Amino acid sequence: MGRVQVCPIFSRHGREGDEEVDCERGNSQLADDRADQERLPPGTYSASPVLAEGRLYVINEDGLASVVEVADGFEILATNDMGAYTLSSMAMSDGQIFLRTAEALYCIGG
């Protein structure tokens, strides 16, 4: 049996039209302007994305974490390579981000 992967699609009604973020394909597109796309880094996204304060936090299995502004459109703010395999979703608490890879547990922030 092949591997089953569940990957959510996030939709939001923005000022410029309907926006979809598709983690599996690594892209985002506005319904009004599909030719002008900004994409998430390619990879397999098994961890659940986390939405906090208008930002979407995602990480792929290769450990490439991205922070995406989704409050006023779709813009990749940062991409960080954690350097290790992960299936874990990020967790947020009191201004800190917790992230576990196959090699370490990280606490980022205050």
N, C-alpha and C positions, 0 to 999 in steps of 0.2 A: 504494500500500500504506500502511496506517495505521501509526502509531507503536506499537512493541511495548515494553511496560514490565514489568520483572520486579521484584516487591516481595515480600520474604520476610515470613512471619508467624512471630513468636516465641511459643513456648508455654513455660510454666513451671508446675510443680506447687507451689503455695504453700499456706500454712496455711489460706487461705480458699477454695481451690478452684483449678480450672484457669484460668490467665490467658492471654489472647491479645493480642498487640500487632500490629495490622494497619496498616502504614505507608501503604498506598494509600488506605484509607478514613479514616485518621487517628483510630483509636479503640483503646481497650483495654477489655476486659470480663472480669469474673470469671464463670465458669460459674454460680456460685451467686447472683450478684446483677447481672444484665445491665442493670437499670434505673438503677443507680448507676455510670455510666461517666465516666471522665475521658479526654479526647481530646487527641491531638496536634493542633497547629494544622493547618488544612486546607491542602492544596497537593499538588504532585506530588513524590514522594520517589523519586529515581533513585539517589542515593548509597547505598552500603551502610551500615547502622547499625553502630556499634562498641559492644561491651560491654566495660566495664572497671570493676573493683571494685564490682560491683553496680549500675552505672549504665549506661543505654543512651544513647548520643550519636547524634542524628539531625539531618539538615539537609535542608530541601526545596529545590527548584530556585530559589525566590525568595530563598534565603539566610537563611531563618529557622531557626536552630539551637535544638534543645531538648535538655535533659539530664533524663532520667527515672530515678527511683529504681525499680529492679525487684527488689532483693534482698528486701524485706519488703512487697511489694505494688506498686502502680503509682501514682506521684506525680510530677507534673512539677515539678522543682526550679527550673528556669530556662529562659527563652526569650530568645534574643538575635537581633536582626535585623542580619545582616552587611551589608545594603544592596546586595548584588550577586548576580547569577545564579551558580549553581554546580551542577555535576554531580559534584563530587569528594567522595569519602568522607574523613572525618576520619582522621588518623593519630595514634597515641600513641607517645611515646618519652620515657623518663626523667622522667615527671611533666609533660610538655608535650603540648599538643594542637596539631597542625598542620592548618591549614584553608586551602584555596585557593578563591578565587572568580574570576570573570572579570576582576576588577580588581586583586587583591592576594593575597599569601601571608601568612597570619597565624601567629604562634607565641604560644600562650596558656599561661601558667604559668611555673614556676620555671626 
